Amino acid sequence: MTTDTVATAPRPVVRAAALRPARTAVRWAVRHGLPAAYLSGGARRGDPLGRLLRDPAVREEPWPLYEELRARGAVVPGSLGPVTTSHAVASEVLRSESFGSALPLDRAPRWMQWAFRFGDQPEATGVAEPPSMLVVDPPDHTRFRRLVSKAFTPRAITAFEPAVQQTADHLLDRLERSTGVVDLVDAYAAQLPVLVIADLLGVPRERREDFLRWGAAAAATLDPGLSFRRYVSAERALRAMNAFLAEHFARLRRHPGDDLVSRLVGLPEEEALTERELHATVLLLLGAGFETTVNLLGNAVVLLDAHRDQWESLIADPPGWDGAVEEVLRHDSPVQLTGRTAGADVVIAGQPVRAGSRMVVLLGAANRDPEVFPDPARFDVTRPNARDHLAFSAGIHYCLGAGLARLEGVIGLRRLSERFPELRVSGRPERRDLRTLRGFERLPVRLR
């Protein structure tokens, strides 16, 4: 073989699969590895946000840290940017057109822009990455939300009530046959919302266990600073979920049903979502459709077990469950924090915030602001203004499924209390190892 022959020989084609490990490593490094190192360093220096996101003890009981931050002011500096515990400031930021959910990558260093481009893998994209509604701003956010909002109007949610009650009763019938200690998350709190959202999205109910497994792994990507091993597990779940959705979309294109996803895949050409937008939208609806309610139900049972008089008062007065659900959302919010990026230089609570800064909004702290909620650490299902909480965010990114989560919470807890009024927590509940989402991985109870 001559030198000329070697020079002109075609190069081997590098398959996408061969690059996958490198892309995964780069994705993890830029989204989790570097933030983890930065936050851990901040935690060692006493930075409160670093402690919140890296210290397991603070994850279990974040309330003292929230009050430490509150004592320092409405807006304080943190590892990732300004932090607020104030209800008024949080509400202003979440509703302000000066702040957006998207990360301004065009302002990032070139190496970071390259890392995001190189690591981009549509088949492994999760709910915390564009084009998910969670992290895009208008006009894309407006377009996506308009297409799905009709499924979550008050009238549409009311129509779901018989289905939610029937599903709850079916699960409780199964629990009737249980003896000894039962994991209420596995047997009820997780099952109820995933079955309801499966019906809404035309997903076969027999795949619910897959969705619970995939969703739990994928939800971890909302937290900054995942270990590489945990990130790989989450990415594997996202690949499986996206692969299922591709098959699901193809099936509904051939045989559409009377469900939201059938309507989305059948949109006219001028309104149609791209395949990636479709995946991101449905993935978010699936994840958000059960994550909040799972945590809400588990948090409620633990709180009411610790306040037995309130549990018994609700059994005696079932209409009180509406207020009880709002108080659980306020007192132990299923989503503890979110972030917004300043689109321009602004002044918030007298503090300058530079364009491009990422502001951390501690929803769990804002929902215990004594300026809004008197004696905020007290759990009180009769609190008159409990619904003023920000557990579902605010502004254009207000949770689309808030009404459905409330309905599932009220029906799920009311029917549980009616069937098992003597229910008690038995043993130590196990918190999920997450910071953004707050709920229980395991909740052992005795039903009788």
C-alpha beads as a LAMMPS data file, in Angstrom:
LAMMPS data file: protein, C-alpha beads

448 atoms
447 bonds

1 atom types
1 bond types

-500.0 500.0 xlo xhi
-500.0 500.0 ylo yhi
-500.0 500.0 zlo zhi

Masses

1 110.0

Atoms # bond

1 1 1 0.000 0.000 0.000
2 1 1 1.502 3.347 -1.001
3 1 1 1.493 6.580 0.956
4 1 1 -0.919 8.075 -1.590
5 1 1 -3.333 5.220 -1.050
6 1 1 -3.291 5.761 2.700
7 1 1 -3.858 9.495 2.280
8 1 1 -6.893 9.050 0.043
9 1 1 -8.531 6.154 1.867
10 1 1 -11.940 7.053 3.282
11 1 1 -12.043 7.645 7.040
12 1 1 -14.132 5.247 9.094
13 1 1 -17.571 6.560 9.916
14 1 1 -17.891 7.288 13.624
15 1 1 -21.242 5.975 14.764
16 1 1 -23.379 7.974 17.138
17 1 1 -23.445 5.004 19.499
18 1 1 -19.643 5.069 19.725
19 1 1 -19.792 8.689 20.891
20 1 1 -22.514 8.058 23.442
21 1 1 -20.223 7.463 26.468
22 1 1 -18.273 10.634 25.691
23 1 1 -21.473 12.637 25.240
24 1 1 -22.862 11.273 28.502
25 1 1 -19.678 12.185 30.357
26 1 1 -19.719 15.716 28.948
27 1 1 -23.417 16.140 29.715
28 1 1 -22.875 15.027 33.292
29 1 1 -19.788 17.193 33.751
30 1 1 -21.391 20.426 32.604
31 1 1 -24.819 19.845 34.183
32 1 1 -23.834 18.106 37.415
33 1 1 -20.118 17.507 37.925
34 1 1 -19.012 21.149 37.866
35 1 1 -22.035 22.413 39.870
36 1 1 -21.412 19.666 42.451
37 1 1 -17.782 20.695 42.892
38 1 1 -18.744 24.351 43.117
39 1 1 -21.565 23.750 45.599
40 1 1 -19.469 21.395 47.730
41 1 1 -16.746 24.008 47.950
42 1 1 -19.331 26.580 48.929
43 1 1 -20.766 24.261 51.578
44 1 1 -17.317 23.824 53.128
45 1 1 -16.997 27.624 53.292
46 1 1 -20.402 27.869 54.960
47 1 1 -22.370 29.060 51.937
48 1 1 -26.040 28.380 52.785
49 1 1 -27.101 27.328 49.288
50 1 1 -24.171 24.904 49.083
51 1 1 -25.217 23.451 52.438
52 1 1 -28.827 23.171 51.317
53 1 1 -27.962 21.312 48.130
54 1 1 -25.114 19.130 49.423
55 1 1 -25.654 18.431 53.144
56 1 1 -27.939 15.390 53.789
57 1 1 -28.857 16.674 57.260
58 1 1 -30.099 19.952 55.801
59 1 1 -32.072 18.041 53.166
60 1 1 -33.995 16.279 55.933
61 1 1 -34.760 19.477 57.860
62 1 1 -34.146 22.608 55.760
63 1 1 -36.247 24.904 57.949
64 1 1 -33.487 26.213 60.273
65 1 1 -31.344 27.097 57.253
66 1 1 -34.283 28.883 55.634
67 1 1 -34.692 31.001 58.765
68 1 1 -30.959 31.711 58.875
69 1 1 -31.197 33.023 55.330
70 1 1 -34.372 34.980 56.088
71 1 1 -32.637 36.743 58.955
72 1 1 -29.964 37.991 56.533
73 1 1 -32.447 39.726 54.241
74 1 1 -34.972 39.255 51.477
75 1 1 -32.231 38.668 48.878
76 1 1 -28.841 37.203 49.836
77 1 1 -25.870 36.030 47.752
78 1 1 -25.409 32.305 47.138
79 1 1 -23.143 29.892 45.254
80 1 1 -25.293 29.901 42.124
81 1 1 -26.604 33.467 42.366
82 1 1 -28.940 35.559 44.520
83 1 1 -31.273 33.606 46.823
84 1 1 -34.633 34.639 48.252
85 1 1 -36.749 33.265 51.072
86 1 1 -39.261 36.115 50.852
87 1 1 -42.799 35.402 49.662
88 1 1 -43.123 38.908 48.211
89 1 1 -39.820 38.722 46.343
90 1 1 -40.466 35.170 45.139
91 1 1 -43.871 36.200 43.833
92 1 1 -42.386 39.244 42.084
93 1 1 -39.594 37.264 40.437
94 1 1 -41.872 34.417 39.303
95 1 1 -44.326 36.856 37.733
96 1 1 -41.836 39.361 36.310
97 1 1 -41.185 39.646 32.582
98 1 1 -37.623 40.611 33.523
99 1 1 -36.930 37.004 34.575
100 1 1 -37.130 33.822 32.523
101 1 1 -36.707 30.093 33.041
102 1 1 -34.263 29.550 30.173
103 1 1 -30.518 29.444 30.785
104 1 1 -28.773 32.088 28.638
105 1 1 -26.232 29.831 26.923
106 1 1 -25.302 32.590 24.475
107 1 1 -23.687 34.385 27.419
108 1 1 -21.826 31.291 28.624
109 1 1 -18.101 30.740 27.934
110 1 1 -17.357 29.149 24.568
111 1 1 -16.166 25.897 26.106
112 1 1 -19.490 25.558 27.916
113 1 1 -21.471 26.278 24.758
114 1 1 -19.452 23.578 23.002
115 1 1 -20.060 21.144 25.879
116 1 1 -23.830 21.628 25.715
117 1 1 -23.816 21.172 21.926
118 1 1 -21.576 18.109 21.993
119 1 1 -23.452 16.484 24.853
120 1 1 -26.867 17.055 23.335
121 1 1 -28.719 13.764 22.884
122 1 1 -32.419 14.039 21.961
123 1 1 -33.136 10.466 23.014
124 1 1 -31.829 11.198 26.541
125 1 1 -33.304 14.679 27.006
126 1 1 -35.224 15.186 30.245
127 1 1 -37.716 17.624 31.738
128 1 1 -35.026 20.078 32.853
129 1 1 -33.706 20.643 29.316
130 1 1 -35.158 22.548 26.364
131 1 1 -37.534 22.283 24.623
132 1 1 -39.342 21.283 27.842
133 1 1 -41.919 23.909 28.866
134 1 1 -40.219 23.970 32.247
135 1 1 -37.116 25.704 30.895
136 1 1 -38.201 27.695 27.832
137 1 1 -39.678 31.180 27.633
138 1 1 -42.116 32.870 25.236
139 1 1 -42.839 32.553 22.400
140 1 1 -42.094 28.799 22.541
141 1 1 -43.518 28.428 26.040
142 1 1 -46.722 30.199 24.998
143 1 1 -47.112 27.930 21.970
144 1 1 -46.572 24.698 23.928
145 1 1 -48.826 25.700 26.802
146 1 1 -51.667 26.746 24.507
147 1 1 -51.696 23.287 22.918
148 1 1 -52.143 21.416 26.186
149 1 1 -53.943 23.872 28.478
150 1 1 -57.465 22.790 27.401
151 1 1 -56.900 19.441 29.110
152 1 1 -56.391 21.218 32.444
153 1 1 -59.176 23.809 32.551
154 1 1 -61.383 23.840 35.678
155 1 1 -64.187 22.175 33.688
156 1 1 -61.828 19.460 32.429
157 1 1 -60.512 18.822 35.949
158 1 1 -64.050 18.535 37.338
159 1 1 -64.789 15.915 34.698
160 1 1 -61.881 13.856 36.060
161 1 1 -63.423 13.552 39.525
162 1 1 -65.293 10.235 38.931
163 1 1 -62.180 8.640 37.424
164 1 1 -59.961 9.772 40.308
165 1 1 -62.445 8.467 42.884
166 1 1 -62.857 5.158 41.057
167 1 1 -59.085 4.713 40.861
168 1 1 -58.639 5.576 44.532
169 1 1 -61.368 3.108 45.559
170 1 1 -59.831 0.338 43.431
171 1 1 -56.441 0.832 45.094
172 1 1 -58.019 0.967 48.553
173 1 1 -59.896 -2.270 47.845
174 1 1 -56.531 -3.900 47.252
175 1 1 -55.174 -2.389 50.469
176 1 1 -58.104 -3.914 52.396
177 1 1 -56.527 -7.316 51.806
178 1 1 -53.173 -6.198 53.251
179 1 1 -52.003 -7.150 56.719
180 1 1 -49.207 -5.829 58.870
181 1 1 -47.068 -2.901 57.765
182 1 1 -47.674 -1.511 54.259
183 1 1 -45.555 0.926 52.230
184 1 1 -48.176 3.572 51.454
185 1 1 -46.051 5.217 48.749
186 1 1 -45.678 2.015 46.759
187 1 1 -49.234 0.774 47.308
188 1 1 -51.226 3.989 47.037
189 1 1 -49.597 7.430 46.892
190 1 1 -47.591 6.649 43.745
191 1 1 -50.202 4.444 42.094
192 1 1 -53.119 6.900 42.193
193 1 1 -51.620 9.768 40.163
194 1 1 -49.749 7.587 37.680
195 1 1 -52.937 5.702 36.788
196 1 1 -54.841 8.961 36.326
197 1 1 -52.183 10.612 34.150
198 1 1 -51.849 7.403 32.119
199 1 1 -55.524 7.665 31.206
200 1 1 -55.196 11.349 30.330
201 1 1 -52.295 10.642 27.986
202 1 1 -53.641 7.445 26.468
203 1 1 -50.872 5.319 27.999
204 1 1 -51.642 1.647 28.716
205 1 1 -52.233 1.173 32.435
206 1 1 -50.120 -1.969 32.446
207 1 1 -47.043 0.227 31.879
208 1 1 -47.563 2.158 35.138
209 1 1 -44.756 0.354 36.963
210 1 1 -42.383 1.291 34.149
211 1 1 -43.420 4.937 34.430
212 1 1 -42.960 4.986 38.174
213 1 1 -39.480 3.520 37.815
214 1 1 -38.501 5.767 34.914
215 1 1 -40.047 8.844 36.509
216 1 1 -38.270 8.378 39.827
217 1 1 -34.915 8.098 38.092
218 1 1 -35.559 10.969 35.692
219 1 1 -36.841 13.275 38.461
220 1 1 -33.379 13.206 39.983
221 1 1 -32.088 15.284 37.046
222 1 1 -33.918 18.298 38.498
223 1 1 -31.305 18.382 41.254
224 1 1 -27.922 19.968 40.494
225 1 1 -24.879 17.906 41.405
226 1 1 -25.846 14.268 40.762
227 1 1 -23.109 11.688 41.056
228 1 1 -21.996 10.206 37.747
229 1 1 -23.432 6.793 38.622
230 1 1 -26.825 8.223 39.503
231 1 1 -26.831 10.414 36.420
232 1 1 -26.122 7.414 34.174
233 1 1 -29.046 5.592 35.802
234 1 1 -31.307 8.593 35.205
235 1 1 -30.178 8.881 31.605
236 1 1 -30.881 5.195 31.040
237 1 1 -34.429 5.757 32.348
238 1 1 -34.880 8.754 30.060
239 1 1 -33.754 6.729 27.036
240 1 1 -36.251 4.000 27.908
241 1 1 -39.057 6.492 28.402
242 1 1 -38.309 8.342 25.160
243 1 1 -38.156 5.028 23.285
244 1 1 -41.552 4.067 24.664
245 1 1 -42.985 7.467 23.710
246 1 1 -41.754 7.100 20.124
247 1 1 -43.675 3.813 19.856
248 1 1 -46.671 5.341 21.619
249 1 1 -46.813 8.296 19.212
250 1 1 -46.587 5.960 16.204
251 1 1 -49.399 3.806 17.609
252 1 1 -51.658 6.810 18.217
253 1 1 -51.002 8.157 14.731
254 1 1 -52.323 4.844 13.376
255 1 1 -55.134 4.470 15.915
256 1 1 -55.899 7.804 17.626
257 1 1 -57.975 7.814 20.777
258 1 1 -59.846 10.408 22.814
259 1 1 -56.819 11.557 24.801
260 1 1 -54.432 14.500 24.932
261 1 1 -51.516 12.814 23.177
262 1 1 -53.724 11.695 20.280
263 1 1 -54.668 15.336 19.802
264 1 1 -51.028 16.439 19.947
265 1 1 -49.779 13.908 17.390
266 1 1 -52.700 14.741 15.105
267 1 1 -52.248 18.510 15.010
268 1 1 -52.496 20.148 11.579
269 1 1 -49.177 20.875 9.883
270 1 1 -49.193 24.588 10.710
271 1 1 -49.521 23.838 14.451
272 1 1 -47.624 20.549 14.651
273 1 1 -44.872 20.088 17.198
274 1 1 -41.517 18.769 16.061
275 1 1 -40.743 15.248 17.221
276 1 1 -38.384 16.610 19.872
277 1 1 -40.956 19.148 21.103
278 1 1 -43.566 16.395 21.274
279 1 1 -41.295 14.186 23.366
280 1 1 -40.403 17.036 25.714
281 1 1 -44.027 18.099 26.199
282 1 1 -45.409 14.637 26.906
283 1 1 -42.427 13.699 29.071
284 1 1 -43.070 16.762 31.234
285 1 1 -46.797 16.025 31.479
286 1 1 -46.058 12.451 32.524
287 1 1 -43.442 13.401 35.100
288 1 1 -45.220 16.424 36.539
289 1 1 -48.488 14.497 36.380
290 1 1 -47.549 12.242 39.257
291 1 1 -44.447 13.631 40.983
292 1 1 -46.217 16.448 42.849
293 1 1 -49.152 14.291 43.946
294 1 1 -46.965 11.420 45.185
295 1 1 -45.104 13.842 47.440
296 1 1 -48.264 15.679 48.475
297 1 1 -50.018 12.503 49.618
298 1 1 -47.012 11.161 51.516
299 1 1 -46.229 14.480 53.201
300 1 1 -49.892 14.854 54.209
301 1 1 -50.097 11.439 55.879
302 1 1 -46.935 12.033 57.897
303 1 1 -48.043 15.513 58.989
304 1 1 -51.525 14.362 59.963
305 1 1 -50.136 11.378 61.841
306 1 1 -48.119 13.867 63.904
307 1 1 -51.232 16.034 64.395
308 1 1 -53.783 13.358 65.189
309 1 1 -56.449 15.776 66.352
310 1 1 -56.494 17.359 62.888
311 1 1 -56.753 13.964 61.168
312 1 1 -59.758 13.132 63.332
313 1 1 -61.365 16.527 62.749
314 1 1 -61.099 15.988 58.985
315 1 1 -62.731 12.567 59.247
316 1 1 -65.601 14.260 61.096
317 1 1 -65.758 17.150 58.587
318 1 1 -64.745 15.891 55.081
319 1 1 -65.220 19.293 53.332
320 1 1 -62.195 20.426 55.319
321 1 1 -59.896 18.360 53.093
322 1 1 -59.697 21.189 50.544
323 1 1 -58.067 23.479 53.105
324 1 1 -55.958 20.642 54.487
325 1 1 -54.394 19.982 51.090
326 1 1 -53.507 23.679 50.738
327 1 1 -51.880 23.661 54.178
328 1 1 -49.809 20.582 53.322
329 1 1 -48.676 22.267 50.097
330 1 1 -47.682 25.338 52.103
331 1 1 -46.135 23.678 55.135
332 1 1 -44.122 20.938 53.390
333 1 1 -44.032 21.920 49.727
334 1 1 -43.486 19.050 47.246
335 1 1 -41.275 21.388 45.175
336 1 1 -38.830 23.255 47.385
337 1 1 -36.959 25.474 44.960
338 1 1 -36.824 26.804 41.439
339 1 1 -34.669 29.233 39.470
340 1 1 -35.124 32.242 37.193
341 1 1 -32.609 34.103 35.020
342 1 1 -32.547 37.892 34.901
343 1 1 -32.972 39.080 31.310
344 1 1 -31.730 42.576 32.165
345 1 1 -30.151 44.423 35.059
346 1 1 -32.849 44.791 37.707
347 1 1 -33.192 45.821 41.340
348 1 1 -35.068 43.384 43.599
349 1 1 -35.786 44.294 47.233
350 1 1 -33.165 47.002 46.960
351 1 1 -30.509 44.574 45.701
352 1 1 -29.053 44.859 42.180
353 1 1 -29.326 41.674 40.102
354 1 1 -27.236 41.643 36.954
355 1 1 -28.483 40.428 33.590
356 1 1 -27.731 36.737 33.173
357 1 1 -27.714 36.049 36.925
358 1 1 -29.588 32.948 38.022
359 1 1 -31.838 33.714 40.974
360 1 1 -32.734 30.846 43.290
361 1 1 -36.291 31.021 44.625
362 1 1 -36.742 28.909 47.753
363 1 1 -40.438 28.084 47.480
364 1 1 -40.418 26.064 50.691
365 1 1 -39.067 29.069 52.590
366 1 1 -41.402 31.585 50.912
367 1 1 -44.321 29.410 52.000
368 1 1 -43.223 29.889 55.620
369 1 1 -42.750 33.651 55.422
370 1 1 -44.143 35.148 58.652
371 1 1 -45.031 38.317 56.758
372 1 1 -47.745 36.316 54.985
373 1 1 -48.444 33.320 57.234
374 1 1 -48.667 34.018 60.989
375 1 1 -46.846 31.413 63.081
376 1 1 -45.679 29.758 59.840
377 1 1 -44.046 26.682 61.406
378 1 1 -47.400 25.642 62.886
379 1 1 -49.338 23.099 60.827
380 1 1 -53.011 24.094 60.811
381 1 1 -55.502 22.622 58.335
382 1 1 -57.909 25.486 59.116
383 1 1 -55.407 28.228 58.217
384 1 1 -57.547 30.773 56.332
385 1 1 -54.929 31.934 53.826
386 1 1 -53.072 28.661 53.213
387 1 1 -53.883 28.876 49.496
388 1 1 -51.619 31.943 49.205
389 1 1 -48.672 29.543 48.992
390 1 1 -46.352 29.384 45.976
391 1 1 -46.032 25.589 45.900
392 1 1 -47.185 25.545 42.264
393 1 1 -44.992 28.541 41.325
394 1 1 -46.620 31.651 39.793
395 1 1 -46.748 33.654 36.586
396 1 1 -46.579 32.067 33.154
397 1 1 -44.874 28.972 34.568
398 1 1 -47.609 28.316 37.130
399 1 1 -48.047 24.538 37.279
400 1 1 -50.387 23.448 34.511
401 1 1 -51.557 20.430 36.488
402 1 1 -52.163 22.219 39.803
403 1 1 -55.907 21.643 39.617
404 1 1 -55.467 17.929 38.951
405 1 1 -52.938 17.573 41.788
406 1 1 -55.355 19.299 44.183
407 1 1 -58.209 17.021 43.086
408 1 1 -56.093 13.887 43.526
409 1 1 -54.890 15.125 46.905
410 1 1 -58.367 15.860 48.235
411 1 1 -60.000 12.679 46.942
412 1 1 -56.993 10.495 47.707
413 1 1 -56.721 11.635 51.325
414 1 1 -60.460 11.791 52.009
415 1 1 -61.087 8.270 50.733
416 1 1 -58.005 6.958 52.567
417 1 1 -59.213 8.449 55.875
418 1 1 -62.734 7.088 55.366
419 1 1 -61.534 3.562 54.664
420 1 1 -58.741 3.472 57.234
421 1 1 -59.478 5.990 60.010
422 1 1 -57.071 4.214 62.373
423 1 1 -54.127 4.435 59.932
424 1 1 -50.838 5.230 61.693
425 1 1 -47.270 5.651 60.536
426 1 1 -45.296 2.614 61.698
427 1 1 -41.532 2.938 61.762
428 1 1 -39.384 5.648 60.243
429 1 1 -40.471 7.088 56.871
430 1 1 -37.614 7.369 54.387
431 1 1 -37.169 10.696 52.592
432 1 1 -36.260 10.783 48.907
433 1 1 -32.636 11.703 48.318
434 1 1 -33.580 14.875 46.440
435 1 1 -33.414 18.598 47.166
436 1 1 -35.687 20.135 44.534
437 1 1 -38.508 17.649 45.162
438 1 1 -39.478 16.833 48.743
439 1 1 -41.354 13.669 49.548
440 1 1 -40.998 10.129 50.806
441 1 1 -39.370 7.156 49.146
442 1 1 -40.947 4.787 51.624
443 1 1 -43.781 5.365 54.081
444 1 1 -44.533 2.382 56.349
445 1 1 -48.037 2.430 57.855
446 1 1 -50.431 0.188 59.708
447 1 1 -53.919 0.481 58.276
448 1 1 -55.787 -0.756 61.353

Bonds

1 1 1 2
2 1 2 3
3 1 3 4
4 1 4 5
5 1 5 6
6 1 6 7
7 1 7 8
8 1 8 9
9 1 9 10
10 1 10 11
11 1 11 12
12 1 12 13
13 1 13 14
14 1 14 15
15 1 15 16
16 1 16 17
17 1 17 18
18 1 18 19
19 1 19 20
20 1 20 21
21 1 21 22
22 1 22 23
23 1 23 24
24 1 24 25
25 1 25 26
26 1 26 27
27 1 27 28
28 1 28 29
29 1 29 30
30 1 30 31
31 1 31 32
32 1 32 33
33 1 33 34
34 1 34 35
35 1 35 36
36 1 36 37
37 1 37 38
38 1 38 39
39 1 39 40
40 1 40 41
41 1 41 42
42 1 42 43
43 1 43 44
44 1 44 45
45 1 45 46
46 1 46 47
47 1 47 48
48 1 48 49
49 1 49 50
50 1 50 51
51 1 51 52
52 1 52 53
53 1 53 54
54 1 54 55
55 1 55 56
56 1 56 57
57 1 57 58
58 1 58 59
59 1 59 60
60 1 60 61
61 1 61 62
62 1 62 63
63 1 63 64
64 1 64 65
65 1 65 66
66 1 66 67
67 1 67 68
68 1 68 69
69 1 69 70
70 1 70 71
71 1 71 72
72 1 72 73
73 1 73 74
74 1 74 75
75 1 75 76
76 1 76 77
77 1 77 78
78 1 78 79
79 1 79 80
80 1 80 81
81 1 81 82
82 1 82 83
83 1 83 84
84 1 84 85
85 1 85 86
86 1 86 87
87 1 87 88
88 1 88 89
89 1 89 90
90 1 90 91
91 1 91 92
92 1 92 93
93 1 93 94
94 1 94 95
95 1 95 96
96 1 96 97
97 1 97 98
98 1 98 99
99 1 99 100
100 1 100 101
101 1 101 102
102 1 102 103
103 1 103 104
104 1 104 105
105 1 105 106
106 1 106 107
107 1 107 108
108 1 108 109
109 1 109 110
110 1 110 111
111 1 111 112
112 1 112 113
113 1 113 114
114 1 114 115
115 1 115 116
116 1 116 117
117 1 117 118
118 1 118 119
119 1 119 120
120 1 120 121
121 1 121 122
122 1 122 123
123 1 123 124
124 1 124 125
125 1 125 126
126 1 126 127
127 1 127 128
128 1 128 129
129 1 129 130
130 1 130 131
131 1 131 132
132 1 132 133
133 1 133 134
134 1 134 135
135 1 135 136
136 1 136 137
137 1 137 138
138 1 138 139
139 1 139 140
140 1 140 141
141 1 141 142
142 1 142 143
143 1 143 144
144 1 144 145
145 1 145 146
146 1 146 147
147 1 147 148
148 1 148 149
149 1 149 150
150 1 150 151
151 1 151 152
152 1 152 153
153 1 153 154
154 1 154 155
155 1 155 156
156 1 156 157
157 1 157 158
158 1 158 159
159 1 159 160
160 1 160 161
161 1 161 162
162 1 162 163
163 1 163 164
164 1 164 165
165 1 165 166
166 1 166 167
167 1 167 168
168 1 168 169
169 1 169 170
170 1 170 171
171 1 171 172
172 1 172 173
173 1 173 174
174 1 174 175
175 1 175 176
176 1 176 177
177 1 177 178
178 1 178 179
179 1 179 180
180 1 180 181
181 1 181 182
182 1 182 183
183 1 183 184
184 1 184 185
185 1 185 186
186 1 186 187
187 1 187 188
188 1 188 189
189 1 189 190
190 1 190 191
191 1 191 192
192 1 192 193
193 1 193 194
194 1 194 195
195 1 195 196
196 1 196 197
197 1 197 198
198 1 198 199
199 1 199 200
200 1 200 201
201 1 201 202
202 1 202 203
203 1 203 204
204 1 204 205
205 1 205 206
206 1 206 207
207 1 207 208
208 1 208 209
209 1 209 210
210 1 210 211
211 1 211 212
212 1 212 213
213 1 213 214
214 1 214 215
215 1 215 216
216 1 216 217
217 1 217 218
218 1 218 219
219 1 219 220
220 1 220 221
221 1 221 222
222 1 222 223
223 1 223 224
224 1 224 225
225 1 225 226
226 1 226 227
227 1 227 228
228 1 228 229
229 1 229 230
230 1 230 231
231 1 231 232
232 1 232 233
233 1 233 234
234 1 234 235
235 1 235 236
236 1 236 237
237 1 237 238
238 1 238 239
239 1 239 240
240 1 240 241
241 1 241 242
242 1 242 243
243 1 243 244
244 1 244 245
245 1 245 246
246 1 246 247
247 1 247 248
248 1 248 249
249 1 249 250
250 1 250 251
251 1 251 252
252 1 252 253
253 1 253 254
254 1 254 255
255 1 255 256
256 1 256 257
257 1 257 258
258 1 258 259
259 1 259 260
260 1 260 261
261 1 261 262
262 1 262 263
263 1 263 264
264 1 264 265
265 1 265 266
266 1 266 267
267 1 267 268
268 1 268 269
269 1 269 270
270 1 270 271
271 1 271 272
272 1 272 273
273 1 273 274
274 1 274 275
275 1 275 276
276 1 276 277
277 1 277 278
278 1 278 279
279 1 279 280
280 1 280 281
281 1 281 282
282 1 282 283
283 1 283 284
284 1 284 285
285 1 285 286
286 1 286 287
287 1 287 288
288 1 288 289
289 1 289 290
290 1 290 291
291 1 291 292
292 1 292 293
293 1 293 294
294 1 294 295
295 1 295 296
296 1 296 297
297 1 297 298
298 1 298 299
299 1 299 300
300 1 300 301
301 1 301 302
302 1 302 303
303 1 303 304
304 1 304 305
305 1 305 306
306 1 306 307
307 1 307 308
308 1 308 309
309 1 309 310
310 1 310 311
311 1 311 312
312 1 312 313
313 1 313 314
314 1 314 315
315 1 315 316
316 1 316 317
317 1 317 318
318 1 318 319
319 1 319 320
320 1 320 321
321 1 321 322
322 1 322 323
323 1 323 324
324 1 324 325
325 1 325 326
326 1 326 327
327 1 327 328
328 1 328 329
329 1 329 330
330 1 330 331
331 1 331 332
332 1 332 333
333 1 333 334
334 1 334 335
335 1 335 336
336 1 336 337
337 1 337 338
338 1 338 339
339 1 339 340
340 1 340 341
341 1 341 342
342 1 342 343
343 1 343 344
344 1 344 345
345 1 345 346
346 1 346 347
347 1 347 348
348 1 348 349
349 1 349 350
350 1 350 351
351 1 351 352
352 1 352 353
353 1 353 354
354 1 354 355
355 1 355 356
356 1 356 357
357 1 357 358
358 1 358 359
359 1 359 360
360 1 360 361
361 1 361 362
362 1 362 363
363 1 363 364
364 1 364 365
365 1 365 366
366 1 366 367
367 1 367 368
368 1 368 369
369 1 369 370
370 1 370 371
371 1 371 372
372 1 372 373
373 1 373 374
374 1 374 375
375 1 375 376
376 1 376 377
377 1 377 378
378 1 378 379
379 1 379 380
380 1 380 381
381 1 381 382
382 1 382 383
383 1 383 384
384 1 384 385
385 1 385 386
386 1 386 387
387 1 387 388
388 1 388 389
389 1 389 390
390 1 390 391
391 1 391 392
392 1 392 393
393 1 393 394
394 1 394 395
395 1 395 396
396 1 396 397
397 1 397 398
398 1 398 399
399 1 399 400
400 1 400 401
401 1 401 402
402 1 402 403
403 1 403 404
404 1 404 405
405 1 405 406
406 1 406 407
407 1 407 408
408 1 408 409
409 1 409 410
410 1 410 411
411 1 411 412
412 1 412 413
413 1 413 414
414 1 414 415
415 1 415 416
416 1 416 417
417 1 417 418
418 1 418 419
419 1 419 420
420 1 420 421
421 1 421 422
422 1 422 423
423 1 423 424
424 1 424 425
425 1 425 426
426 1 426 427
427 1 427 428
428 1 428 429
429 1 429 430
430 1 430 431
431 1 431 432
432 1 432 433
433 1 433 434
434 1 434 435
435 1 435 436
436 1 436 437
437 1 437 438
438 1 438 439
439 1 439 440
440 1 440 441
441 1 441 442
442 1 442 443
443 1 443 444
444 1 444 445
445 1 445 446
446 1 446 447
447 1 447 448
